[in-house]
Amino acid sequence: MHEVTDSGNDKVSFKFKISAKLVQTQRSIYTPPFATTQNMFWQLKFHPESKDHNEYCALWLVALPNPIEKYSPENWSDRSKYSVTYFMKNPCEKLNFGKLENYNARSPVWGFTKFCKKDRLPKEGEITIGVRFNKVKYETEKIATPLPSQPFPQDLLKAWKLELDQPNISDVQFNFNNFSEKTIYARSSILIERSEYFGCMFQEDKWSESKLTPYSSTTKALIPTPISSKSCSTTISAKRSWNNIFDLYSSMYRRIKTIKSPSASVKTSMTTSSVPTSFGTTCTIIYGGDIKVPKKYIVNVSDFHPDTFKAMLKFLYTHQVEFYPNSLHKRPIDLFIIADKYLITDLRDRSKSKILKDLKPDSAVEMLFNTEWLWPDLKEMIMKYVVKKWEIVRETDKFKEILEKPQDYPNSKELVEEIMERVREEDEKKKKSLETTSVSVSVSVGVNL
């Protein structure tokens, strides 16, 4: 049994009654989902015996991610606007948790491992557990979509997968310079709708991406800037919310990428306009004329492995992605890099979220010191993890290796200094929090006396 109570001033409490006998027999109990907005769902998780502290019971507030949150690598800002208090009746207990600012795809569950002494729980009757939110959002219209939403039909997903790499119905041919036997076929109509990058490449009479700008004085990273005969470069620049840097995470990818295409005046024969020193993607647009050509667009790719490229195309066709962390070419970082280049924001976010979920102390250190200057948002995400897990990270073999051979890791000195500064800041915050708690307890004791 559950009950919702409007506490006034937009505050709301959700409480659930649980049989004491059920509590005695279950290790974990989950409440039905409840919502504070149309697309923000939660549930309570109750442990009659805390895993970390056997003499206590534990109470957690679980965030049920909506479709956007599911693939977001950042902390969920909409949820961070709430503050909550956990409570229990029979026995009576109340603990203030505060702001929900740490919820994200990696950490969707927060609460208390020492909520209430286990020996206080009754053997008969009912126990009430609940959570009180500082506010709730009321709507003027009903929810239009069914809850839960209908899953994507698997037969339709399979059909769209089969549409990819079909020469007879495709007008784009992707060749891979380092793999002469490998060719992938796709339809430009799909790629144009799904990627701003491909939209500009295929729809413009002239397309180039070869203007190079130094990113910083301390690295050799270069930022390719798109140039076209129309205003497509402005469109792409407006779409970007990150530095689109094409120097890649591993030694596998070390060169810059360039796109070239012939002008619209070429009518009767296929020509390729390219620069001898260029590296990346070259696109030849064939406009027909007197000759019969196999495909309208011939795209030569030399900066990505065919498996990585096909995984990206499969996402554009189906909006689904499968990561293979132990593979050489379909790891989350591989899909992140290619999505960053081709301006596929959703795939980039999903890949970034997967990187966050899979982070371990060793891998976080290695990735941070190899990629810190490539993508600022990726660096910040990994940096926060390293600081949070600092006591473990500092003992890893990888971090010790970096300290022993700093010459092998560019900017290692600056990075270590930044880590130490952030660790000091976190320690200061914890110290102040403990001092505040201590003062609060002292005042309470004085009042009781």
Residue pairs with C-beta under 8 A, 6 or more apart in sequence:
1 16
1 17
2 14
2 15
2 16
2 17
2 31
2 32
2 34
3 14
3 15
3 16
3 17
4 12
4 13
4 14
4 15
4 34
5 12
5 13
5 14
5 15
6 12
7 13
7 132
10 134
10 135
10 136
11 132
11 133
11 134
11 135
11 136
12 36
12 132
12 133
12 135
12 136
13 87
13 130
13 131
13 132
13 133
14 31
14 34
14 42
14 44
14 130
14 131
14 132
14 133
15 87
15 89
15 128
15 129
15 130
15 131
16 31
16 32
16 44
16 128
16 129
16 130
17 126
17 127
17 128
18 29
18 46
18 126
18 127
18 128
18 129
19 126
19 127
20 121
20 122
20 123
20 124
20 125
20 126
20 127
21 123
21 124
22 29
23 29
23 46
23 48
23 121
23 127
24 48
24 121
24 123
26 48
27 47
27 48
27 49
28 45
28 46
28 47
29 45
29 46
29 47
29 48
30 43
30 44
30 45
30 46
30 62
31 43
31 44
31 45
31 46
31 129
32 43
33 41
33 42
33 43
33 64
34 41
34 42
34 43
35 41
35 42
36 42
36 82
36 133
36 135
36 136
36 137
37 78
37 136
37 137
37 139
38 137
38 139
38 143
39 66
40 66
40 78
40 79
41 63
41 64
41 66
42 61
42 62
42 63
42 64
42 131
43 62
43 64
44 59
44 60
44 61
44 62
44 129
44 130
44 131
45 59
45 60
45 61
45 62
45 109
45 111
46 57
46 58
46 59
46 60
46 129
47 57
47 58
47 59
47 60
48 57
48 118
48 121
49 56
49 57
49 118
50 56
50 57
50 58
50 113
50 114
50 115
50 118
51 58
51 113
52 58
52 113
52 114
53 113
53 114
54 118
55 117
55 118
55 119
56 113
56 114
56 115
56 116
56 117
56 118
57 115
57 116
57 117
57 118
57 121
58 111
58 112
58 113
58 114
58 115
59 86
59 88
59 111
59 112
59 115
59 116
59 129
60 109
60 110
60 111
60 112
61 84
61 86
61 97
61 100
61 109
61 110
61 111
61 131
62 108
62 109
63 69
63 76
63 79
63 100
63 103
63 108
63 109
64 108
65 76
65 105
65 108
67 149
69 76
69 105
70 105
70 353
71 105
71 346
71 349
71 350
71 353
72 104
72 105
72 349
72 353
73 104
73 105
73 349
73 352
73 353
73 355
73 356
73 381
74 104
74 381
75 101
75 102
75 103
75 104
76 103
76 104
79 100
79 103
80 99
80 100
80 101
80 103
81 135
82 99
82 100
82 133
82 134
82 135
83 97
83 98
83 99
83 100
83 133
83 134
84 97
84 98
84 100
84 131
84 132
84 133
84 134
85 94
85 95
85 96
85 97
85 131
85 132
86 94
86 95
86 96
86 97
86 111
86 112
86 115
86 129
86 130
86 131
87 93
87 94
87 95
87 129
87 130
87 131
87 132
88 94
88 115
88 116
88 127
88 128
88 129
88 130
89 127
89 128
89 130
90 122
90 125
90 126
90 127
90 128
91 116
91 120
91 121
91 122
93 115
93 116
95 112
95 115
97 110
97 111
97 112
100 110
102 110
103 110
104 356
105 353
105 356
105 357
106 356
106 357
106 359
121 127
152 319
152 320
157 318
157 320
160 317
160 318
161 314
161 317
161 318
163 169
163 187
163 317
164 184
164 185
164 186
164 310
164 313
164 314
164 317
165 184
165 185
165 186
165 310
166 185
167 173
167 185
169 187
170 185
170 186
170 187
170 295
171 187
171 188
171 295
171 296
171 297
172 185
172 186
172 187
172 188
172 191
172 202
172 295
172 296
172 297
172 299
173 183
173 184
173 185
173 294
173 295
173 297
173 298
173 299
174 183
174 184
174 185
174 186
174 299
174 300
174 301
174 309
175 182
175 183
175 298
175 299
175 300
175 301
176 182
176 183
176 184
176 300
176 301
176 302
176 304
176 305
176 306
176 309
177 300
177 301
177 302
178 302
179 305
179 306
182 306
184 306
184 309
184 310
184 313
185 295
186 313
186 316
186 317
188 198
188 202
188 296
188 297
190 316
190 317
191 198
191 199
191 202
191 313
191 316
192 198
192 199
192 202
192 203
193 199
194 316
194 344
195 316
195 342
195 343
195 344
196 235
196 236
196 239
196 343
197 236
197 341
197 342
197 343
197 344
198 342
200 207
200 226
200 228
200 232
200 233
200 235
200 236
201 207
201 259
201 261
201 283
202 283
202 285
202 297
203 232
204 228
204 229
204 230
204 232
204 261
205 229
205 230
205 263
205 264
206 228
206 229
206 261
206 263
206 264
207 226
207 228
207 232
207 259
207 260
207 261
207 283
208 226
208 227
208 228
208 258
208 259
208 260
208 261
209 224
209 225
209 226
209 227
209 257
209 258
209 259
209 280
210 224
210 227
210 258
210 259
210 260
210 275
210 278
211 224
211 225
211 227
212 222
212 223
212 224
212 225
212 256
213 222
213 223
213 225
214 221
214 222
215 221
215 222
215 223
215 243
215 245
215 373
216 373
218 373
218 410
218 411
219 373
219 410
219 411
220 247
221 245
221 247
221 373
221 374
222 245
222 246
222 247
222 256
223 243
223 244
223 245
223 246
224 244
224 246
224 256
224 257
224 258
225 233
226 232
226 233
226 236
226 237
226 259
227 233
236 343
239 343
239 345
240 343
241 345
242 340
242 375
242 376
242 377
243 375
243 376
244 340
244 341
244 343
245 340
245 374
245 375
246 253
246 256
246 257
246 280
246 303
246 341
247 253
247 254
247 256
247 374
248 254
248 337
248 374
249 333
249 337
249 367
249 370
249 371
249 374
250 333
250 370
253 303
253 304
253 337
255 279
255 280
255 303
256 279
256 280
257 279
257 280
257 281
257 303
257 341
258 275
258 278
258 279
258 280
258 281
258 282
259 280
259 281
259 282
259 283
260 272
260 273
260 274
260 275
260 278
260 282
260 283
261 273
261 282
261 283
261 284
261 285
262 271
262 272
262 273
262 284
262 285
263 273
264 287
266 287
267 287
267 288
267 289
268 289
268 290
268 291
269 289
269 291
270 284
270 286
270 291
270 293
270 298
271 284
272 282
272 284
273 284
274 282
279 302
279 303
280 301
280 302
280 303
281 299
281 300
281 301
281 302
281 303
282 299
282 300
283 297
283 298
283 299
283 300
284 297
284 298
284 299
284 300
285 296
285 297
286 293
286 295
286 296
286 297
286 298
288 296
301 309
304 338
305 328
305 329
305 334
307 327
307 328
307 329
307 330
308 329
308 330
308 334
308 335
308 338
309 338
311 321
311 322
311 329
311 330
311 334
311 335
312 335
312 338
312 339
312 342
312 344
312 347
314 320
314 321
315 321
315 335
315 344
315 347
316 344
319 346
321 335
321 347
321 350
321 351
322 330
323 330
323 331
323 332
323 335
323 351
323 354
324 330
324 331
325 331
325 332
325 358
332 351
332 352
332 354
332 355
332 358
333 351
333 355
333 367
335 347
335 350
335 351
336 348
336 351
336 352
336 355
336 375
336 378
339 345
339 347
339 348
339 351
340 348
340 375
352 377
352 378
352 381
355 367
355 378
355 381
355 382
356 381
356 385
359 367
359 382
359 385
361 386
361 389
361 392
361 393
361 396
362 396
362 397
362 398
364 382
364 385
364 386
364 389
364 393
365 386
365 393
365 396
365 398
365 399
365 402
366 398
367 382
368 379
368 382
368 383
368 386
368 415
369 402
369 409
369 412
369 415
370 409
371 378
371 379
371 382
372 379
372 383
372 411
372 415
373 379
373 410
373 411
383 418
383 419
383 422
386 393
386 419
387 419
387 422
387 423
387 426
388 426
390 419
390 423
393 399
402 408
402 409
402 412
402 416
403 416
406 412
406 413
409 415
